[in-house]
């Protein structure tokens, strides 16, 4: 037996003195140095008393050491549990308790708040700061720079990722070694990554996008990363000529387009821009191509599956679509009530099956059974359709479906109309309670910079383009839409904000 994830993504680079991470002020961490750091951390965690299969809960700022901790967990056979740095102590308590984490790693500033949690749950608490200091690094510093990689099977757990929990308790998605490895290798091939690539990395590493897509793809190809603590416009523009690829959320690209320094000349050295985690506006696609000559590649994935689809590297990258199922991934559109497969062109729930699909939800057999079919298809909760050319379109979340007077209404269809109106930057459509129809449609609009949208004209345009039952009964103008850390619009917040609009006083 071996350790597929560590051997294929990390161990294969043993002894390699080529750059892995390009850091601030010209500092470079080679593959060899990075793997030595990871080995010391693996030694330290083993000395603490952790065994293969134990969970390690990590809430720390982005740093080379934090990334090495992920590699160390893979090498020691531990289950890596990255946690959003914005989570509160109450939220963390649930994740730590539910996962049964044996080790908690946090920033020093959070130590005193988490000590009572660690004590009550009988977990070890260590610190790791953004500058590489902390009690865990102190222990690792005196450890050997090699570690005997623990034997693991491809079906063994490699990571937990907790879902956002907007409709109930957060669920711990169990990701195996094969889930992570297969997806990384597929994406590296599909996106033509090679050892010559340099990835501009400004994403957080507590999430699938920044950790299991950006980092794992780089490792699979043996390329290098410009490793930035966060998205900073000036820094991105300064360093882009040194990169060949970039992965980001839509906000990254809209902010770049808002800066006159972002030009075709600046992006001349770039090979690929990838966007995900939230839908990219068609307008952004067009503006980006006009400005740079590059066509952003949009893809589709989620916590439980990593990546499912991608627009083609060679071929038409179509705005408003997420491309085709990745090799080895099966995707179908089904009727939510019957589970029957629907013909192309019809909207239904998206189901996927493949080596990327998770093992189930930790200690939630009922939830697992409800969303992961016996035949291996995972019910994603996303609504979509497949067009006549085979491209997959996402039209919203199942829970965002509006049922008004017995009619099914898909918010995306209305949002496309609203987004196309003069003076509108973007929109979000939600259903709110209505005494006659059960639910009705509310459109929330963000104005384009310097514009004041004409709501009467917008309502009239919607009336021409959409069937009457789809017309927004109310249009609301806001400065911006509520989003989570990965840029997804939080429609649950909008539904709560406007839930009383049509409720009789």
C-alpha positions in Angstrom: 0.0 0.0 0.0 1.1 3.6 -0.5 -0.4 7.1 0.0 -1.9 8.1 -3.3 -2.6 11.8 -2.5 0.8 12.5 -0.9 2.8 10.4 -3.3 1.3 11.8 -6.4 0.9 15.5 -5.5 3.7 16.0 -3.0 6.2 13.2 -2.7 6.8 13.1 -6.5 8.6 16.5 -6.0 11.0 15.2 -3.4 14.5 16.7 -3.8 13.3 19.2 -6.4 15.0 22.5 -6.0 12.7 24.3 -8.5 10.5 27.1 -7.1 7.1 26.2 -5.6 6.0 29.3 -3.8 7.0 32.9 -4.8 6.4 35.0 -1.7 6.7 38.7 -0.7 9.8 40.7 -1.5 11.2 38.1 -3.9 11.4 35.3 -1.4 11.1 31.8 -2.9 10.3 28.5 -1.2 11.4 25.5 -3.3 9.6 22.2 -3.5 12.4 20.7 -1.4 12.1 23.3 1.4 8.3 23.1 1.4 8.3 19.3 1.7 10.9 19.6 4.6 8.5 22.0 6.4 5.6 19.7 5.9 7.6 16.7 7.2 8.5 18.6 10.3 4.9 19.4 10.9 3.9 15.8 10.3 6.5 14.8 12.9 5.2 17.4 15.4 1.6 16.2 15.0 2.6 12.6 15.5 4.6 13.5 18.6 1.4 15.2 19.9 -0.2 11.8 19.7 -2.3 12.0 16.5 -2.9 8.8 14.5 -4.0 8.3 10.9 -7.7 9.1 10.5 -7.7 11.7 13.2 -9.1 15.1 12.3 -7.1 18.4 12.4 -9.3 21.5 12.6 -7.4 24.5 11.2 -8.5 28.2 11.4 -5.5 30.2 10.4 -4.5 33.0 8.0 -3.1 32.1 4.6 0.6 31.4 4.8 3.2 29.0 3.4 3.1 27.2 6.8 -0.7 26.8 6.6 -0.3 25.2 3.2 2.5 23.0 4.5 0.1 21.9 7.3 -2.2 20.5 4.6 0.7 18.6 3.0 1.7 17.3 6.5 -1.8 16.0 7.2 -1.7 14.1 3.8 1.7 12.6 4.7 0.7 11.6 8.2 -2.7 10.2 7.1 -4.6 12.9 9.0 -7.9 14.4 7.9 -7.5 18.1 7.1 -10.4 20.3 8.2 -9.8 23.9 7.0 -12.2 26.5 8.5 -13.2 29.9 7.3 -11.2 32.6 9.2 -14.5 34.6 9.6 -16.2 31.9 11.8 -17.0 32.8 15.3 -16.2 30.8 18.4 -19.8 29.4 18.5 -19.5 28.3 14.9 -16.1 26.8 15.5 -17.4 24.9 18.5 -19.9 23.1 16.4 -17.4 22.1 13.7 -14.8 20.9 16.2 -17.3 19.0 18.2 -19.1 17.5 15.2 -15.8 16.4 13.5 -14.3 15.0 16.7 -11.1 16.9 15.9 -8.1 15.8 18.0 -6.1 18.9 17.2 -7.1 22.5 16.8 -4.7 24.9 15.1 -5.6 28.6 15.4 -4.1 32.1 15.3 -2.5 33.2 18.6 -5.1 36.0 18.9 -7.9 33.3 19.0 -6.1 31.1 21.5 -7.8 32.2 24.7 -11.2 32.1 23.2 -10.7 28.6 21.9 -8.9 27.1 25.0 -12.2 26.4 26.9 -13.6 24.8 23.7 -10.5 22.6 23.4 -10.6 21.6 27.0 -14.3 20.7 27.0 -13.8 18.6 23.8 -10.5 17.1 25.0 -8.7 18.4 21.9 -5.1 19.7 21.8 -4.8 23.4 20.9 -1.7 24.8 19.0 -1.1 28.1 17.3 0.1 29.1 13.9 0.3 32.8 12.8 0.4 34.4 9.4 4.1 35.2 9.9 4.9 31.6 10.5 5.3 31.8 14.3 3.3 29.9 16.9 3.5 26.9 19.2 3.0 24.3 16.4 5.9 25.8 14.4 8.1 25.9 17.6 7.6 22.2 17.9 8.1 21.5 14.3 11.4 23.5 14.2 13.2 20.9 16.3 11.9 17.9 14.3 13.7 16.0 11.5 13.1 17.2 8.0 11.9 13.8 6.8 8.9 11.7 7.8 8.0 8.1 6.9 4.8 8.7 4.8 1.8 6.8 6.3 0.2 4.1 4.2 -3.3 5.1 3.1 -5.8 3.8 0.6 -7.4 5.9 -2.1 -10.8 5.5 -0.3 -9.4 6.8 3.0 -10.5 10.3 4.1 -8.2 13.1 3.3 -10.3 16.2 4.2 -13.6 17.4 5.7 -15.2 20.5 4.3 -18.3 21.9 6.0 -21.1 23.2 3.9 -22.4 26.8 4.6 -25.5 25.6 6.5 -27.9 28.3 5.3 -30.8 25.9 5.4 -29.9 24.0 8.6 -26.9 22.5 10.4 -23.7 22.6 8.4 -22.8 19.2 7.0 -19.2 17.8 7.0 -18.5 16.6 3.5 -16.1 13.6 3.6 -13.5 13.8 0.8 -11.3 10.9 0.0 -7.7 10.8 -1.3 -9.1 9.7 -4.7 -11.7 12.5 -4.7 -9.0 15.1 -4.5 -6.3 13.4 -6.6 -8.5 12.5 -9.5 -9.9 16.0 -9.8 -6.5 17.6 -9.6 -5.1 15.4 -12.3 -8.1 15.8 -14.6 -8.1 19.6 -14.3 -4.3 19.8 -14.9 -4.8 17.9 -18.2 -7.9 19.8 -19.3 -6.5 23.2 -18.6 -3.0 22.3 -20.0 -1.0 23.0 -16.9 2.7 22.3 -17.1 5.9 22.8 -15.1 6.3 26.1 -17.0 3.2 27.7 -15.5 3.2 30.3 -12.8 -0.2 30.6 -11.0 -1.3 34.0 -9.5 -3.0 32.8 -6.3 -5.0 35.4 -4.3 -7.8 33.0 -3.1 -8.3 31.8 0.5 -7.1 28.3 1.2 -9.9 27.2 3.5 -12.1 26.5 0.5 -12.2 24.1 -2.4 -11.3 26.7 -5.0 -8.0 28.0 -3.4 -6.9 24.7 -1.9 -8.1 21.7 -3.8 -8.3 23.4 -7.3 -5.6 26.0 -7.4 -3.0 24.4 -5.2 -3.6 20.7 -6.2 -3.6 21.5 -9.9 -0.3 23.3 -9.5 1.2 20.3 -7.6 -0.2 17.9 -10.2 1.6 19.8 -12.9 4.8 20.6 -11.0 4.4 24.3 -11.7 4.8 27.2 -9.3 2.6 29.7 -7.4 2.8 33.5 -6.7 1.3 33.0 -3.3 -0.5 36.2 -2.1 -2.2 36.5 1.3 -5.3 38.1 -0.2 -6.5 39.9 -3.3 -4.9 43.3 -3.5 -5.5 45.1 -6.8 -2.1 46.9 -6.9 -0.2 43.8 -6.1 -2.1 41.7 -8.7 -1.4 44.3 -11.4 2.3 44.5 -10.4 2.9 40.8 -10.4 0.7 39.7 -13.4 3.6 40.0 -15.9 5.4 37.3 -13.9 2.5 34.9 -14.1 0.9 32.7 -16.8 -2.4 31.7 -15.2 -4.8 33.1 -12.6 -7.8 31.6 -10.8 -10.3 33.9 -9.2 -13.9 34.7 -8.2 -15.9 37.2 -10.4 -15.1 40.0 -8.0 -11.4 39.7 -8.9 -12.2 40.3 -12.6 -14.6 43.1 -12.1 -12.1 44.9 -9.9 -9.4 44.5 -12.5 -11.7 45.8 -15.2 -12.3 48.9 -13.1 -8.6 49.8 -13.2 -7.2 51.5 -16.3 -3.8 49.8 -15.7 -5.4 46.5 -16.6 -4.6 46.3 -20.3 -3.9 43.9 -23.1 -0.2 44.6 -22.7 -0.4 43.7 -19.0 -2.0 40.3 -19.8 0.2 39.5 -22.8 2.2 36.9 -20.8 -0.9 35.2 -19.5 -2.2 31.9 -20.8 -5.4 31.3 -18.9 -7.9 33.1 -16.6 -10.3 30.8 -14.7 -13.4 31.9 -12.8 -15.6 30.1 -10.4 -17.3 29.9 -7.0 -20.1 32.3 -8.2 -21.6 33.1 -11.6 -19.8 35.5 -13.9 -21.9 38.1 -15.6 -22.1 37.9 -19.3 -21.1 41.6 -19.4 -17.9 40.8 -17.5 -17.0 38.2 -20.1 -17.5 40.6 -23.0 -15.6 43.5 -21.3 -12.8 41.2 -20.3 -12.3 39.9 -23.9 -12.6 43.4 -25.4 -10.0 44.7 -22.9 -7.4 41.9 -23.0 -8.2 39.5 -25.9 -8.6 36.7 -23.3 -11.8 34.7 -22.9 -12.3 33.8 -19.2 -12.8 30.0 -18.6 -15.7 29.4 -16.3 -16.3 26.1 -14.5 -18.7 24.5 -12.0 -18.0 22.7 -8.8 -19.1 22.5 -5.2 -17.9 21.4 -1.7 -19.1 17.8 -2.1 -17.6 17.1 -5.6 -14.8 19.5 -6.3 -15.1 20.4 -10.0 -17.8 18.8 -12.2 -17.7 20.7 -15.5 -15.6 23.2 -17.4 -15.7 25.3 -20.5 -13.2 24.0 -23.0 -9.6 25.1 -23.1 -9.7 24.7 -26.9 -13.1 25.7 -28.2 -15.9 28.1 -27.5 -16.0 29.3 -23.9 -19.6 30.4 -23.7 -20.7 33.1 -21.3 -23.6 32.0 -19.2 -22.6 28.4 -19.3 -20.2 26.2 -17.3 -19.2 24.1 -20.2 -19.2 20.3 -20.4 -18.8 17.5 -17.8 -15.2 16.8 -17.1 -13.7 13.5 -18.3 -14.9 10.7 -16.0 -17.8 12.8 -14.6 -21.4 11.9 -15.6 -24.0 14.7 -15.4 -27.7 14.5 -15.9 -30.7 16.7 -15.4 -33.6 15.1 -13.5 -37.1 15.8 -12.4 -36.9 16.8 -8.7 -40.1 14.9 -7.8 -39.5 11.7 -9.7 -35.7 11.5 -10.3 -36.4 10.7 -13.9 -33.8 12.0 -16.5 -35.2 15.0 -18.4 -34.5 15.7 -22.1 -31.9 18.3 -23.1 -33.3 21.8 -22.9 -35.5 21.2 -19.9 -34.7 22.6 -16.5 -34.3 20.2 -13.6 -32.0 19.3 -10.8 -28.3 18.5 -11.6 -27.0 15.1 -10.6 -23.4 14.1 -11.0 -21.4 10.8 -10.6 -17.7 10.3 -10.8 -14.4 9.7 -8.9 -14.7 13.4 -7.7 -17.9 12.8 -5.7 -17.5 12.7 -1.9 -18.1 9.7 0.4 -21.0 11.2 2.3 -21.8 13.5 5.2 -20.0 12.9 8.4 -22.3 11.2 11.0 -25.4 12.2 8.9 -26.5 8.9 7.3 -30.0 10.3 6.6 -28.7 13.4 4.8 -26.2 11.2 2.9 -29.0 8.8 1.8 -31.2 11.8 0.8 -28.6 13.4 -1.4 -26.3 10.5 -2.6 -28.2 7.9 -4.5 -27.4 4.2 -4.2 -26.1 4.2 -7.8 -23.5 6.9 -6.9 -25.3 10.0 -8.4 -25.1 13.0 -6.1 -28.1 15.4 -6.1 -26.3 18.7 -6.2 -29.3 21.0 -5.2 -28.5 23.1 -8.3 -31.0 23.6 -11.0 -29.8 23.6 -14.6 -30.3 22.4 -18.2 -28.2 21.1 -21.0 -28.5 23.0 -24.3 -28.5 21.6 -27.8 -24.7 21.8 -28.0 -24.2 20.0 -24.7 -23.2 23.0 -22.7 -24.5 23.0 -19.1 -26.3 26.1 -17.8 -26.9 26.7 -14.1 -30.2 28.5 -13.4 -30.2 28.5 -9.6 -30.4 26.5 -6.4 -33.3 24.2 -5.8 -34.0 26.0 -2.6 -34.1 29.3 -4.6 -36.9 28.0 -6.9 -39.9 30.3 -6.6 -43.4 28.6 -6.7 -46.0 31.3 -7.3 -49.6 30.4 -7.8 -48.5 26.9 -8.6 -46.0 28.0 -11.3 -42.3 27.2 -11.1 -40.2 30.3 -11.5 -36.4 30.1 -12.0 -34.7 33.3 -10.7 -31.9 33.2 -13.2 -34.2 33.7 -16.1 -35.5 36.9 -14.6 -32.0 38.1 -13.5 -30.8 37.8 -17.1 -33.5 40.2 -18.2 -32.9 42.7 -15.3 -29.1 42.6 -15.8 -29.6 43.6 -19.4 -31.5 46.8 -18.6 -29.8 50.3 -18.8 -28.2 51.4 -15.6 -28.2 47.9 -14.0 -24.9 46.4 -12.9 -26.4 43.2 -11.5 -29.5 41.8 -9.8 -30.8 39.0 -7.6 -34.3 37.6 -7.7 -35.9 35.9 -4.7 -39.3 34.7 -3.7 -41.0 36.1 -0.7 -44.3 35.2 1.0 -47.5 36.5 -0.6 -51.1 36.1 0.8 -52.6 35.1 -2.6 -49.9 33.3 -4.5 -47.9 31.7 -1.7 -44.8 33.3 -3.0 -44.1 36.2 -5.4 -41.1 37.6 -7.1 -38.9 40.4 -5.8 -36.0 41.8 -7.9 -33.1 43.4 -6.1 -31.0 45.6 -8.3 -27.5 47.1 -8.0 -27.1 50.2 -10.1 -24.1 50.5 -12.5 -21.6 53.2 -11.3 -23.0 56.7 -11.7 -26.4 55.4 -12.8 -30.0 55.7 -11.5 -32.0 52.8 -13.0 -35.5 53.7 -14.2 -37.6 51.1 -12.3 -40.7 51.8 -14.3 -38.8 51.2 -17.6 -37.2 48.1 -16.2 -40.6 46.7 -15.1 -42.0 47.4 -18.5 -39.1 45.6 -20.2 -39.6 42.6 -17.9 -43.3 42.6 -18.9 -42.4 42.3 -22.5 -39.7 39.6 -22.1 -41.4 37.4 -19.4 -44.7 35.7 -18.9 -46.9 37.5 -16.5 -46.5 35.1 -13.6 -42.7 35.8 -13.7 -43.0 39.6 -13.4 -41.3 41.0 -10.3 -44.0 42.5 -8.1 -41.4 44.7 -6.5 -38.1 46.1 -7.6 -35.7 47.2 -4.9 -32.4 49.2 -5.5 -29.5 48.5 -3.1 -25.8 49.5 -3.1 -24.6 45.9 -3.2 -25.7 42.3 -2.8 -24.8 40.3 0.3 -22.1 37.8 -0.5 -20.2 35.1 1.3 -16.4 35.0 1.3 -16.3 33.2 -2.1 -18.5 35.8 -3.7 -21.8 33.9 -3.9 -24.9 36.0 -3.4 -26.6 35.1 -0.1 -30.2 34.9 -1.2 -31.3 33.6 2.2 -30.4 37.1 3.6 -32.4 38.8 0.8 -35.4 36.5 1.5 -35.2 37.3 5.2 -34.8 41.1 4.5 -37.9 41.3 2.3 -40.1 38.6 3.7 -42.7 41.1 5.1 -43.1 43.2 1.9 -46.5 41.6 1.1 -47.6 40.5 4.5 -50.7 42.4 5.6 -50.0 44.7 8.5 
